[in-house]
Amino acid sequence: MATSQKTAQQTTNGKLWNSSSEALIKWVVAWSNPLDENSKVYTDIQRQPIHWGQIKTNLEKRGKPKFKVTKFGYIASIEIDPVSRSPTMKASFELEA
């Protein structure tokens, strides 16, 4: 069964182990690159289990070409070329100053 290109979305997530506080921090990165709409990204920093349904909803409602979030002493930022059909996504994750 073929999947519609329009509805196909790709997501990835990452985890960071903060040895100073021994708290498991998860860096969530999600993006959408549909054929008939501009590409968009969404990022979050979480401590709880990741609920991909909520991440997908956040991407659909709040996603944009550039997104930045600050939580738990970290800063995550991400951007994507909104009009390229083969976009490059740039992301960074760093300690808050």
N, C-alpha and C positions, 0 to 999 in steps of 0.2 A: 504494500500500500504506500503510495507516494505521499509525502508531506508537503503541504502548501508552503511556498517560500514566504508568503505574506505573514503567516502565523508562526513561522519558525523563529525562536529566540534562543540565544546562547547565553549561558551564565557560567560564572566560575566563582570560586570562593577561595580564600586563603586564611591561614591561621598564623598568629604570631604568639610565641611564648615569651612573656615578659618575666624574666628571671628575677628582677628586683622585687616584684610584688607576688610572683608566682601565680598570677591571675591569667587565665587563658583568654586572650583577646582574639576575636575573629574579624578579619578584614573581608568584607563582602564587596565584590565587584560584579556588576551586572550590566549588560549592554544589549541593545536592539539595533539591528541593521536591516530593516525591511526594504524591499525593492521599491515600494511606492510612497515611502515616507522618509523624513530625515532620521538619521541615526541619533541615538541618545544613550546616555549612561546614567548609572546610579551607583553610589557607594555608601557603605555604612560601616560602623565599628560596633561590634556586639560582644557581649559576654554570655548571653543565653544561647540555647540552640537556635540554629538558623531555620526559619520557616520560609521556604522558597516561594510558597504561594503569596505571602506578604511582600517578599522582595519583588516578585513579578508585578504585583499591584502598585508598589511604590515606583518601580521603573516606568510603568505605563502612565501613572498620574503625576509623578514628580520628576521623572527623568528629563534631562536636557543635555546639550552638547558639552557643558562643563558643570561639574558637581563637586562640592567640597563639604566635608563634615569634620567637626572637632568633638571628640568624646574621650573620656577616660584618660586624658593627658596625651592623646595622639591626634594627628591631623591626617586625614586621607583626602586626596584630591585626584580627580580623573577628568580626562577630556577626550573627545573623539571628533573627527571631521564629520560634520552632519550630512554632507552631500556626496561624499565619496562612496562608490560602490565597494571599494576595498579599503576601508579606512584603517588608519593606524590609531590605536588607542594608547594614550600616555597616562600613567598612574604613578602616584607617589604616596608613601606612608612614612610618617616621621613623628618623632617626639615633639610635643608642644613646647615652645620656648618658655 
